Every structure is written in C-alpha cells, then in structure tokens.
Amino acid sequence: MSDWLTAGLPHIWLPYTQMATDATPLAVAGTGGTRIRLADGRELIDGISSWWTACHGYNHPHIRDAVERQLATLPHVMFAGLAHEPALRLAQRLAALLPGDLERVFFTESGSVAVEVALKMAIQYWRNLGQAGKQRIVYFRHAYHGDTFATMALCDPEEGMHTLFAGSMPDQIMAELPRDESLRRAFDLLLETHAGRLAAVIIEPLVQGAGGMKMHDAQTLAFVAEACARHKVLLIADEIMTGFGRSGHMFACEEADVVPDIICLSKALTGGTLPLAATVARRHVFEAFLSTDPTAALMHGPTYMANPLACAAANASLDLFTGEPRLAQVAAIEAQLGRELAPCRELAGVAGVRIKGAIGAVELNGDVDLGALRRRFIELGIWLRPFGKVVYLMPPFIIATEELTTLTAAVCQVLGERAQRIRDGRGT
Ligand SMILES: *Cc1c(COP(=O)(O)O)cnc(C)c1O
C-alpha cells in the first residue's frame, strides 16, 4: 500500500462507505483520457466518468491550459461587489446555449446547493408575488436531488440513502411520473388540489440518475411541464446529471421542447475538473425579485461562488462541445451500448436493459452482492460502481470504440458469471 494511504487512512471519512468493512479505497497515481492509473501500476478504464463528470476524459489539454492561465492571473476573488471575466463570459454563454429565456445565472459549488438555490428562488418568487403560501415542492418517485437537508427531502424515501433523517426534513409531496393516461389524470389532480400551496415541481428530465437510472419519454416530460404551467406551479429541471450532452441532446429538456422556469447544472459543467454549479432562471422568475423592497432580493451567496478557476474550466469545457464532435460521439456510444448490452437481457438475474444517450443501465433482480461485482470489475481492469440493483455505464464521450467494447464485454461477462451462479443455486 502507498505510504500516504497507510498514514492518511486512519484520518479520512469516506462517502457512502461502511468504514468498518469496506474502507480501503484504491490509491490513484494519475489519470489521462479514459484511464485511471493506480499507484501499484494497474490501469482501469473509467466506465462512469468519475461520478458522471469527466465527459471529455481526464486531463484534456485545452481545459488544463485554461485553468493554468487563470491560476496565474486571478485564482479567486469574492463575488459580491466584484466581477470577473470568466464568470460573466460563462453566464452569457450558458444563457445562449440554454433553451428559451433561461438567461439569469447564479453560480454555486455543488449540485445539491444548486438545487437548494432553485428551491429558494421558487419559494421566494411566489412570496415576492404576494403568494407566500406557495412553499411546498412536488418531486417524483425514484428522484435524487442531493445530499443536503432540503434536497434529501426530494429524494425517493424508499431508495434508502436518506431515510434515517426522515424526521428532520421538510415534508414535501412525492408523485408518480405521469407515464400513462391514468397517471396523468392523477398528477393533474394532485397539482389542482395543492396548487395554492405549491411553489414548484422538480424533475430530473428523461433520466433519473442516482435513484436507479430510470428513464421516461419526452411526452411524459412535456406533460409535466404543461400541467405545471396550467396550475401555476414553477418547473425546476434538475439537469445536474443529464446536462451537457449525456442524454443525447445538450440538455434533456430540449428533446421535449420544454423550457423549465429554473434549471440546475453541475457535474459535467467543468468537464470533471473543478467544483462548480449553476442555477439558471427564466426572465420572469428573475423579474419577480426586482423591487425597492430589500427583502425581495435573493438571499444566498456561497463563499467560493463563481470561482474563476472553475469558471475558466467551464468555459474551456464549453469550447470542446463545439471544437470536438461531442454529440456525435454520444450518438455513437448510444448505438454501441444498445448493440453490446442487448445480450444481457437474456441472462438469469437481469430484469432489463435501458439505454439513453451515453447511459447504459442493466437492472438486476434478486439479491445483489455489490462488493463482489465491484471487485470483479476491477480484476477485469475497469472502473464501475454499481449501486442498488443497477450496473450502469456512463463513459467519457471521447471513449474509443474498442475501449467501450471492453466495458460492455466486462459487464456481460460478470453478469454472465452471476447468471451461472443463480442457475447453479450458488446464490447471486
Ligand atoms: C449528483 C446530483 C446532485 C447532487 O450534486 P452534488 O454535486 O453531489 O451535490 C443533484 N441532482 C442530480 C440529478 C445529481 O445527479
């Protein structure tokens, strides 16, 4: 084991980790392209882009150069009363890229906080319009919107990540995604019944990520948007996972021609290099905050908001979406995932295969030994983190065809081994 790992491990607390049993992480010495280089010399192909961020692969020289230049001139200043070019250029570019009049950008440093800001915007929007009673939020089954208290209250209570805090969270309203006629009537009735108390509906458009890679179609998303407009409830699109090409469009909302009132972005915003998030509001939302009343202003301001290094990285990342063929790469990945994961459908212990853009998910049934699956993937030289009952691939968009085949072949092999164990009655 590396010296620094042995010496530091007694002092580190790892995420979502039972420290008594599975606390030794792999020591990483470096990264490059699609690869994670381990301290012991092994190399893993990253099939999940470091929690869905590294869309251009690791160490892209264009982003590195931009951050290096920024570091030499202006690493950070506070963002109240002071402005800098990387943030203002990024805000202008995001506004131009996003659909409709989503044009007013509030920067933060993490996805959860971007959602918190969206909630504040929505609740205060109604208060500023004289409807202070509209404070509650509707979210959907299987949703995941973050790890902070207000966002935990918007995560599926049965997915298990946050249930033990139930008593300490605000009480919000869970709905079913309106996928068919009867669910549409139910959703419509829910909004009608509660409209006077509802500030917003929040949705992960087209793909619900951490809640299990559940997918819905553009018509369902369009119906949600239409119902929100009809019942005067704001629509918040959480595109922290889907944004920047992952679903096949630059933003998933575009596929349904939906312009949400507020959109949350993070994860791939800096191409997986530095922490940054953005909450972007439409013009009418912003205008509700314009007033001579000082309490009508948005009361939020993280210390490191709009960090210039992170904004420089994000600007460079946006360059790569035009300078390199990202969306074409996503389309090719989608087709390849479809072909190469299809055989998993036939395996014992597999409930289904879902593909959307550069996301391929295999849903399992029965008991799932996550630890065993994860170890087996590492033995095969690939980095995947299946969770719940889902083994999924979300590779960097620059992945080569052969590398993606290595990933899909490993998934088929490992799930094939599991199917064999199930058939032999040797567990899962
Ligand atoms: C990851 C994620 C978040 C939370 O982002 P953090 O940066 O981890 O706080 C929120 N919503 C969605 C859809 C996500 O995928």
The ligand as a Tripos MOL2 file, in Angstrom:
@<TRIPOS>MOLECULE
LIG
   15    15     1     0     0
SMALL
NO_CHARGES

@<TRIPOS>ATOM
      1 C1        -25.2480   14.4550   -8.3600 C.3       1 LIG1
      2 C2        -26.5940   15.0480   -8.4010 C.ar      1 LIG1
      3 C3        -26.9930   16.0400   -7.4870 C.ar      1 LIG1
      4 C4        -26.1140   16.4970   -6.3510 C.3       1 LIG1
      5 O1        -24.9230   17.0640   -6.7920 O.3       1 LIG1
      6 P1        -23.6930   17.1860   -5.7510 P.3       1 LIG1
      7 O2        -22.6750   17.9620   -6.5220 O.co2     1 LIG1
      8 O3        -23.2600   15.7950   -5.4550 O.co2     1 LIG1
      9 O4        -24.1940   17.9040   -4.5610 O.co2     1 LIG1
     10 C5        -28.2610   16.5610   -7.6210 C.ar      1 LIG1
     11 N1        -29.0920   16.1610   -8.5960 N.ar      1 LIG1
     12 C6        -28.7480   15.2230   -9.5010 C.ar      1 LIG1
     13 C7        -29.7100   14.8440  -10.5740 C.3       1 LIG1
     14 C8        -27.4960   14.6230   -9.4230 C.ar      1 LIG1
     15 O5        -27.1660   13.6670  -10.3020 O.3       1 LIG1
@<TRIPOS>BOND
     1     1     2 1
     2     2     3 ar
     3     2    14 ar
     4     3     4 1
     5     3    10 ar
     6     4     5 1
     7     5     6 1
     8     6     7 2
     9     6     8 1
    10     6     9 1
    11    10    11 ar
    12    11    12 ar
    13    12    13 1
    14    12    14 ar
    15    14    15 1
@<TRIPOS>SUBSTRUCTURE
     1 LIG1         1 GROUP 0 **** ****
